[in-house]
Structures are given as structure tokens and as C-alpha cells.
């Protein structure tokens, strides 16, 4: 297993709480926005970067109750986090799966036939 694969596996294991996952997807979107805003207004970039840390560290402190993945894998965790978000379409895949499972559950219980 490569160093990157180890870091990504550790990142995934460190992010099991759905609220923390959502906060990290938001964090990754803010990081991408920070890069874009770097060419527009550096102050917005700074705000985005501060918010990424607030959301990420808050997710670990209040929901996941563990240390952030970057403690064990500094630097490369940023790439692991971004690829994780891309793999999950920034949380959209989880939302779609949630509604699919509810729809299947409703069909199985006979509630989906109501018009």
C-alpha cells in the first residue's frame, strides 16, 4: 500500500460520523473556493481558510471525538481529503443513497403505493 493510500485509509477511518463528514465536505468546498478567490480578493481567501479549520477541527472535537487525520499524516491529508470528497461527490452521493434507502423501505412496507 502506498503512503497516499495509507493516508486516505486513515482519513476515511477517522471520519465516520455523518455530521463530521458533511463538515469536511464543506471544508473541501471552501478550500477550493479559497484557491479561486485568491485571484479575486485575498481577504475572502483568508476567511475561507479560517472557516475550513473551524469546521474541520469542530467536527473532530464535537462529533467525531478523535484527532484530525493530519496529525498522523501531515501534508498529504489535504489530498486524501479532496479525493475522498470527489469520490463521494462532496456528500451528494450520501444524500442520494439516503433517499434511495428510504424509498426502498417505503416500498417494502407498502407505503410507496399511496397516491
C-alpha positions in Angstrom: 0.0 0.0 0.0 1.4 3.4 -0.9 1.9 6.2 1.5 -1.1 8.1 -0.1 -3.3 5.0 0.1 -2.4 4.6 3.8 -3.2 8.3 4.5 -6.5 8.0 2.7 -7.5 4.9 4.5 -6.6 6.6 7.8 -8.6 9.7 6.8 -11.7 7.5 6.0 -11.4 5.7 9.3 -11.1 9.0 11.1 -14.3 10.3 9.6 -17.2 8.0 10.4 -19.7 10.5 11.9 -22.1 11.8 9.2 -22.1 15.3 10.6 -18.3 15.4 10.6 -18.3 14.0 7.1 -20.7 16.8 6.0 -18.5 19.4 7.7 -15.4 18.0 5.9 -17.2 18.1 2.5 -18.0 21.8 3.3 -14.4 22.3 4.3 -13.2 20.9 1.0 -15.5 23.1 -1.0 -14.3 26.1 1.0 -10.7 25.2 0.2 -11.4 25.1 -3.5 -13.2 28.4 -3.2 -10.2 29.8 -1.4 -8.0 29.0 -4.3 -10.4 30.7 -6.7 -10.8 33.8 -4.5 -7.1 34.1 -4.3 -7.2 35.7 -7.7 -10.2 37.9 -6.8 -9.8 39.1 -3.2 -7.2 37.7 -0.8 -9.4 38.7 2.2 -12.1 36.3 1.1 -9.4 33.6 0.7 -8.3 34.2 4.3 -11.9 33.9 5.6 -12.4 30.6 3.6 -9.2 29.2 5.0 -10.1 30.1 8.6 -13.5 28.6 8.2 -12.0 25.4 6.8 -10.1 24.9 10.1 -13.1 25.9 12.3 -15.4 23.4 10.6 -12.8 20.6 10.3 -11.5 20.9 13.9 -15.0 21.5 15.2 -16.2 18.3 13.6 -13.5 16.3 15.3 -13.9 18.0 18.6 -17.7 17.9 18.9 -18.9 15.0 16.7 -16.1 12.5 15.9 -14.3 12.9 19.2 -10.9 12.0 17.7 -7.8 13.7 16.5 -7.7 15.0 12.9 -6.0 12.8 10.3 -3.4 15.4 9.6 -1.8 14.7 12.9 -0.6 11.3 11.7 -0.2 12.2 8.0 0.6 15.9 7.7 0.5 17.4 4.3 -0.8 14.6 2.3 -4.1 14.6 4.2 -5.3 17.5 2.2 -5.1 15.4 -1.0 -6.6 12.4 0.7 -9.5 14.7 1.9 -10.1 16.2 -1.5 -10.1 12.8 -3.3 -12.5 11.5 -0.6 -14.9 14.3 -1.3 -14.6 13.9 -5.0 -15.2 10.1 -4.6 -18.4 11.0 -2.8 -19.4 13.9 -4.9 -19.0 16.3 -2.0 -21.7 14.5 0.1 -24.2 14.3 -2.7 -23.8 10.5 -3.1 -24.6 10.1 0.6 -27.7 12.2 0.3 -28.9 10.2 -2.8 -28.2 6.9 -1.0 -30.2 8.1 2.0 -33.3 8.9 -0.1 -32.9 5.7 -2.1 -32.9 3.6 1.0 -36.0 5.5 2.3 -37.8 4.9 -1.0 -36.9 1.2 -0.9 -38.1 1.0 2.8 -41.4 2.7 1.9 -42.0 0.3 -1.0 -41.2 -2.8 1.2 -43.6 -1.6 3.9 -46.3 -0.8 1.3 -46.3 2.9 1.9 -44.9 3.7 -1.5 -48.2 2.7 -3.2 -50.2 5.7 -1.8 -51.0 8.2 -4.4 
